[in-house]
Amino acid sequence: MPTAENFRLEETPIPEPGDGEALVRTLWLSVDPYMRWAIRGDRTNVGEVVTAEVVGEVAATRSPAVAVGQIVVGRIGWQAYGAIAADQLRVIDPTIAPIQTGVGILGMPGLTAYFGLLEVGRPRPGETVLVSGAAGAVGSAVGQIAAIKGCRAVGIAGTEAKCHHLTQDLGFDAAINYRADDLSTALKRACPDGVDVYFDNVGGRILDMVLQHLRMYARVVLCGFISQYNLEEPEVVPRHSVPLALACARMEGFFANDYFDRQDPALRELAGWIDAGRLKYREDIVEGLENAPAAFLGLFTGANVGKALVKVAEPTVAAS
Ligand SMILES: NC(=O)c1ccc[n+]([C@@H]2O[C@H](COP(=O)([O-])OP(=O)(O)OC[C@H]3O[C@@H](n4cnc5c(N)ncnc54)[C@H](OP(=O)(O)O)[C@@H]3O)[C@@H](O)[C@H]2O)c1
């Protein structure tokens, strides 16, 4: 488990954009579980900037692809400013939704829920869709999209307050508190006919237990395994082969980026659901770049409800 002492705040000159580059001023910084992988010793050298997508404002440009003042999403990392190839930036329309949704429900986490559930999980109306990490950025969208598609949505989360939020605010049919409830008994109660689609965000013992509750022809979407990210060795080897085989189930990993060439229609559909009040999102905001480590570490203790974000600066142009 990383600690705040593993991070250091440094001041350096603001970079000059090179040919074809834009200088982006960070407004919102996204903290996501994958960053735990990115900062492993074999992937990042000590002293490097932590990778991250940000929502920012174009402060200067040496490319016709973006204009000064435009709101963009780009991989600037944990920095107040960054120079980046302009063709790597996604320009967002600030009139559609608050700009920070560009790294949340209308960005990578929202698209992960959308493609992971619909393309890999392939839920059919009337089926039971179970999702873990259900009160987080990806999980909260998965359950609501399942409900939009006519499924019964069941969530697993780590506190009573999160479970209450799922059933009362987000329209989940049932929620299980994996810290308080006996998981097997709770699964039998919440999914009496078994689980048709399990969208797994956590791995480990929760995955292992859910596999014992699969319905025939179930689909298991391996999205993430946050319970294992801080361990040297995987804690549990899921006893998966027998229950998967007996249920004629399919278990499949996926990488959301592989679907991003189709992001435009997906983002339009997600924005339409938000507009119609069918897809809600919550944000967990801390202020100040210096608080990015605390926001990031909170992902591993379940401190966040909804999308974890760091607010770094206000836009200079009128944007929501
Ligand atoms: N495949 C892909 O392309 C892709 C893309 C994006 C994200 N992901 C994965 O999707 C998952 C969710 O990401 P997110 O951005 O939406 O994060 P998130 O759910 O907003 O935040 C992480 C949540 O995980 C839960 N958690 C932490 N440690 C846990 C543990 N030991 N056991 C069970 N739950 C634990 C916590 O909630 P509780 O209070 O409920 O414990 C915490 O709030 C992650 O595993 C991530 O790596 C995969």
The ligand as an SDF file (V2000), in Angstrom:
LIG
                    3D

 48 52  0  0  0  0  0  0  0  0999 V2000
  -10.5730   -2.9360  -17.9270 N   0  0  0  0  0  0  0  0  0  0  0  0
  -10.4350   -1.6290  -18.0930 C   0  0  0  0  0  0  0  0  0  0  0  0
  -10.1510   -1.1340  -19.1800 O   0  0  0  0  0  0  0  0  0  0  0  0
  -10.6360   -0.7300  -16.9000 C   0  0  0  0  0  0  0  0  0  0  0  0
  -10.8550    0.6450  -17.0810 C   0  0  0  0  0  0  0  0  0  0  0  0
  -11.1160    1.4450  -15.9390 C   0  0  0  0  0  0  0  0  0  0  0  0
  -11.1380    0.8900  -14.6710 C   0  0  0  0  0  0  0  0  0  0  0  0
  -10.8680   -0.4500  -14.5350 N   0  0  0  0  0  0  0  0  0  0  0  0
  -10.9320   -1.0810  -13.2070 C   0  0  0  0  0  0  0  0  0  0  0  0
  -12.2550   -0.9140  -12.7270 O   0  0  0  0  0  0  0  0  0  0  0  0
  -12.2630   -0.9090  -11.2910 C   0  0  0  0  0  0  0  0  0  0  0  0
  -13.0350    0.3080  -10.7820 C   0  0  0  0  0  0  0  0  0  0  0  0
  -12.3560    1.5030  -11.1540 O   0  0  0  0  0  0  0  0  0  0  0  0
  -12.9770    2.9300  -10.7410 P   0  0  0  0  0  0  0  0  0  0  0  0
  -12.1790    3.9620  -11.4320 O   0  0  0  0  0  0  0  0  0  0  0  0
  -14.4500    2.9000  -10.9420 O   0  0  0  0  0  0  0  0  0  0  0  0
  -12.6280    3.0140   -9.1830 O   0  0  0  0  0  0  0  0  0  0  0  0
  -13.6800    3.2900   -8.0090 P   0  0  0  0  0  0  0  0  0  0  0  0
  -14.6110    2.1040   -7.9850 O   0  0  0  0  0  0  0  0  0  0  0  0
  -14.2530    4.6490   -8.1510 O   0  0  0  0  0  0  0  0  0  0  0  0
  -12.7700    3.2940   -6.6840 O   0  0  0  0  0  0  0  0  0  0  0  0
  -12.2500    2.1250   -6.1750 C   0  0  0  0  0  0  0  0  0  0  0  0
  -13.2420    1.4350   -5.1920 C   0  0  0  0  0  0  0  0  0  0  0  0
  -12.8300    0.0780   -5.0560 O   0  0  0  0  0  0  0  0  0  0  0  0
  -13.2810   -0.4150   -3.8010 C   0  0  0  0  0  0  0  0  0  0  0  0
  -12.2290   -1.2270   -3.1910 N   0  0  0  0  0  0  0  0  0  0  0  0
  -10.9690   -0.8150   -2.8310 C   0  0  0  0  0  0  0  0  0  0  0  0
  -10.2880   -1.8330   -2.2780 N   0  0  0  0  0  0  0  0  0  0  0  0
  -11.1290   -2.9050   -2.2840 C   0  0  0  0  0  0  0  0  0  0  0  0
  -11.0210   -4.2620   -1.8450 C   0  0  0  0  0  0  0  0  0  0  0  0
   -9.8820   -4.7100   -1.2810 N   0  0  0  0  0  0  0  0  0  0  0  0
  -12.0720   -5.0970   -2.0050 N   0  0  0  0  0  0  0  0  0  0  0  0
  -13.2060   -4.6550   -2.5880 C   0  0  0  0  0  0  0  0  0  0  0  0
  -13.3970   -3.3840   -3.0200 N   0  0  0  0  0  0  0  0  0  0  0  0
  -12.3590   -2.5330   -2.8750 C   0  0  0  0  0  0  0  0  0  0  0  0
  -13.6000    0.7930   -2.9200 C   0  0  0  0  0  0  0  0  0  0  0  0
  -14.9960    0.8230   -2.6520 O   0  0  0  0  0  0  0  0  0  0  0  0
  -15.6560   -0.0260   -1.4340 P   0  0  0  0  0  0  0  0  0  0  0  0
  -15.9760    0.9420   -0.3420 O   0  0  0  0  0  0  0  0  0  0  0  0
  -16.8670   -0.5960   -2.0640 O   0  0  0  0  0  0  0  0  0  0  0  0
  -14.6440   -1.0350   -1.0010 O   0  0  0  0  0  0  0  0  0  0  0  0
  -13.1870    1.9910   -3.7740 C   0  0  0  0  0  0  0  0  0  0  0  0
  -14.0400    3.1010   -3.6070 O   0  0  0  0  0  0  0  0  0  0  0  0
  -10.7950   -0.9320  -10.8740 C   0  0  0  0  0  0  0  0  0  0  0  0
  -10.4320   -2.2670  -10.5720 O   0  0  0  0  0  0  0  0  0  0  0  0
  -10.0610   -0.4610  -12.1210 C   0  0  0  0  0  0  0  0  0  0  0  0
   -8.7280   -0.9020  -12.1630 O   0  0  0  0  0  0  0  0  0  0  0  0
  -10.6180   -1.2610  -15.6220 C   0  0  0  0  0  0  0  0  0  0  0  0
  1  2  1  0
  2  3  2  0
  2  4  1  0
  4  5  1  0
  4 48  2  0
  5  6  2  0
  6  7  1  0
  7  8  2  0
  8  9  1  0
  8 48  1  0
  9 10  1  0
  9 46  1  0
 10 11  1  0
 11 12  1  0
 11 44  1  0
 12 13  1  0
 13 14  1  0
 14 15  2  0
 14 16  1  0
 14 17  1  0
 17 18  1  0
 18 19  2  0
 18 20  1  0
 18 21  1  0
 21 22  1  0
 22 23  1  0
 23 24  1  0
 23 42  1  0
 24 25  1  0
 25 26  1  0
 25 36  1  0
 26 27  1  0
 26 35  1  0
 27 28  2  0
 28 29  1  0
 29 30  1  0
 29 35  2  0
 30 31  1  0
 30 32  2  0
 32 33  1  0
 33 34  2  0
 34 35  1  0
 36 37  1  0
 36 42  1  0
 37 38  1  0
 38 39  2  0
 38 40  1  0
 38 41  1  0
 42 43  1  0
 44 45  1  0
 44 46  1  0
 46 47  1  0
M  CHG  2   8   1  16  -1
M  END
$$$$
